[in-house]
Amino acid sequence: MSGPGPAFPRLLLVGGGGGLVGRSILEEFGGTWQIRSLHRHPAAAESGLPNVEWVAGDAATVPDWQPLLHGVDLVLNLAWYRFGPDRRFAPLAAGLQRLIRASEAAGIRRFVHISVPDAPRSLETGLPYLVRKREVDHAIEASSLAYAIVRPTMLFAPRDKLLTVMLRTIARYHRFPMFGDGDYHLSPIAARDLARIVHREAELGGRRNVVAGGPERWRYRDLTDALFAALGREPRYVRLSPHGSIRLSRFLETIGSTLLYAYEVEWLLSDLLGPPPYEGLDPPLAPVRPFLESEAARWRRPSPARG
Ligand SMILES: NC(=O)c1ccc[n+]([C@@H]2O[C@H](COP(=O)([O-])OP(=O)(O)OC[C@H]3O[C@@H](n4cnc5c(N)ncnc54)[C@H](OP(=O)(O)O)[C@@H]3O)[C@@H](O)[C@H]2O)c1
């Protein structure tokens, strides 16, 4: 089978097609773009795709971005870590800032970067995950690039790290921790919709910084009730104070669990993760409930045999 011809626009995908967002980006751009994909480990989703060229590399240590930018129309950065010490974030932020400067020098037409919504001040100023991420955001804003910084709230998709983990926990233990009063909000957005947003933002001009919420703003405890309902169970909560919730997640961190990090709980409790929906997509953003139903079907008890 021959590869796509030269008419295909070229995308440098930093972070690759193996992660949660990356897999949706491949679906969105895979058929009509030539993708040069830089990341560290082989990604099953990319293998065998004729229009994806994997460049094995770490964005923190790429010595020279220029050859990777040759012929590129759009740079899209997804690379980041969910958790870790500053010695991981600082080199990655520095590597991405070198990419920004190289993209300016190469005259890249559009630069799209995935970031995160606002977080509580204590996290914005004290958590390397966020402090370094904002360094990258600000470097893009200070550049001469035409850019879109897209800041989605919590994403959902098969194999995500939040809703599917929550469903699995409820299916296993039949109860779930409730952090504080559950009165804060979330507006989950499908990873597939984020990919459509990226596509749209790649085609728009100008310099844009957009926070992207999903179509519904849920009160957290209504969302967790919906998880129980999708599994056919009555809600049962282990109630924790906000302080107790953060202590529990810190404890989980210290024993090496990747289930939930303390900063994620603090962020959730701050009520900053329920931004309004992203406007401008047609068809509109996908609601979360059908996703919960289909994912929960994997965990639901089989109904007793009839007859
Ligand atoms: N998941 C969410 O709910 C959510 C919400 C808001 C924003 N975001 C943002 O969306 C972006 C993608 O998140 P995700 O959930 O898709 O993360 P993910 O599943 O962990 O994927 C991240 C990808 O980045 C690559 N990567 C990590 N460090 C790298 C490095 N130093 N050099 C090159 N590639 C590197 C990894 O591939 P290799 O291991 O092969 O290098 C991986 O495929 C991140 O910027 C994240 O902050 C995610």
The ligand as an SDF file (V2000), in Angstrom:
LIG
                    3D

 48 52  0  0  0  0  0  0  0  0999 V2000
   -6.0180   13.1550   30.8830 N   0  0  0  0  0  0  0  0  0  0  0  0
   -6.6840   14.2560   31.2440 C   0  0  0  0  0  0  0  0  0  0  0  0
   -7.7780   14.1970   31.8710 O   0  0  0  0  0  0  0  0  0  0  0  0
   -6.1300   15.6100   30.8760 C   0  0  0  0  0  0  0  0  0  0  0  0
   -6.8650   16.7560   31.2300 C   0  0  0  0  0  0  0  0  0  0  0  0
   -6.3720   18.0040   30.8990 C   0  0  0  0  0  0  0  0  0  0  0  0
   -5.1750   18.1230   30.1990 C   0  0  0  0  0  0  0  0  0  0  0  0
   -4.4730   17.0040   29.8870 N   0  0  0  0  0  0  0  0  0  0  0  0
   -3.1940   17.1960   29.1690 C   0  0  0  0  0  0  0  0  0  0  0  0
   -3.2380   16.5020   27.9370 O   0  0  0  0  0  0  0  0  0  0  0  0
   -1.9050   16.0950   27.5680 C   0  0  0  0  0  0  0  0  0  0  0  0
   -1.9120   14.6210   27.2380 C   0  0  0  0  0  0  0  0  0  0  0  0
   -2.3980   13.9430   28.3850 O   0  0  0  0  0  0  0  0  0  0  0  0
   -2.7550   12.4000   28.3690 P   0  0  0  0  0  0  0  0  0  0  0  0
   -3.7830   12.1860   29.4220 O   0  0  0  0  0  0  0  0  0  0  0  0
   -2.9720   11.9260   26.9790 O   0  0  0  0  0  0  0  0  0  0  0  0
   -1.3760   11.8230   28.9290 O   0  0  0  0  0  0  0  0  0  0  0  0
   -0.7590   10.3850   28.7550 P   0  0  0  0  0  0  0  0  0  0  0  0
   -1.8270    9.3780   28.4580 O   0  0  0  0  0  0  0  0  0  0  0  0
    0.1280   10.1730   29.9310 O   0  0  0  0  0  0  0  0  0  0  0  0
    0.1250   10.5720   27.4560 O   0  0  0  0  0  0  0  0  0  0  0  0
    1.2160   11.4570   27.4700 C   0  0  0  0  0  0  0  0  0  0  0  0
    2.0930   11.1100   26.2790 C   0  0  0  0  0  0  0  0  0  0  0  0
    3.2110   11.9650   26.3070 O   0  0  0  0  0  0  0  0  0  0  0  0
    4.3620   11.2150   25.9870 C   0  0  0  0  0  0  0  0  0  0  0  0
    5.4790   11.8030   26.7350 N   0  0  0  0  0  0  0  0  0  0  0  0
    5.5590   11.9850   28.0710 C   0  0  0  0  0  0  0  0  0  0  0  0
    6.7240   12.5350   28.3850 N   0  0  0  0  0  0  0  0  0  0  0  0
    7.3980   12.7030   27.2130 C   0  0  0  0  0  0  0  0  0  0  0  0
    8.6570   13.2260   26.8800 C   0  0  0  0  0  0  0  0  0  0  0  0
    9.5040   13.6580   27.8280 N   0  0  0  0  0  0  0  0  0  0  0  0
    9.0190   13.2610   25.5720 N   0  0  0  0  0  0  0  0  0  0  0  0
    8.1920   12.7960   24.6150 C   0  0  0  0  0  0  0  0  0  0  0  0
    6.9720   12.3070   24.8680 N   0  0  0  0  0  0  0  0  0  0  0  0
    6.6000   12.2420   26.1630 C   0  0  0  0  0  0  0  0  0  0  0  0
    4.0950    9.7700   26.3990 C   0  0  0  0  0  0  0  0  0  0  0  0
    4.6270    8.8700   25.4290 O   0  0  0  0  0  0  0  0  0  0  0  0
    6.0310    8.1190   25.6870 P   0  0  0  0  0  0  0  0  0  0  0  0
    5.9370    7.4680   27.0340 O   0  0  0  0  0  0  0  0  0  0  0  0
    6.1450    7.1680   24.5160 O   0  0  0  0  0  0  0  0  0  0  0  0
    7.0790    9.1870   25.6310 O   0  0  0  0  0  0  0  0  0  0  0  0
    2.5650    9.6790   26.3440 C   0  0  0  0  0  0  0  0  0  0  0  0
    2.0940    8.9860   25.2010 O   0  0  0  0  0  0  0  0  0  0  0  0
   -1.0100   16.4510   28.7540 C   0  0  0  0  0  0  0  0  0  0  0  0
   -0.3820   17.6760   28.4710 O   0  0  0  0  0  0  0  0  0  0  0  0
   -1.9930   16.6090   29.9010 C   0  0  0  0  0  0  0  0  0  0  0  0
   -1.5150   17.5030   30.8860 O   0  0  0  0  0  0  0  0  0  0  0  0
   -4.9160   15.7310   30.1790 C   0  0  0  0  0  0  0  0  0  0  0  0
  1  2  1  0
  2  3  2  0
  2  4  1  0
  4  5  1  0
  4 48  2  0
  5  6  2  0
  6  7  1  0
  7  8  2  0
  8  9  1  0
  8 48  1  0
  9 10  1  0
  9 46  1  0
 10 11  1  0
 11 12  1  0
 11 44  1  0
 12 13  1  0
 13 14  1  0
 14 15  2  0
 14 16  1  0
 14 17  1  0
 17 18  1  0
 18 19  2  0
 18 20  1  0
 18 21  1  0
 21 22  1  0
 22 23  1  0
 23 24  1  0
 23 42  1  0
 24 25  1  0
 25 26  1  0
 25 36  1  0
 26 27  1  0
 26 35  1  0
 27 28  2  0
 28 29  1  0
 29 30  1  0
 29 35  2  0
 30 31  1  0
 30 32  2  0
 32 33  1  0
 33 34  2  0
 34 35  1  0
 36 37  1  0
 36 42  1  0
 37 38  1  0
 38 39  2  0
 38 40  1  0
 38 41  1  0
 42 43  1  0
 44 45  1  0
 44 46  1  0
 46 47  1  0
M  CHG  2   8   1  16  -1
M  END
$$$$
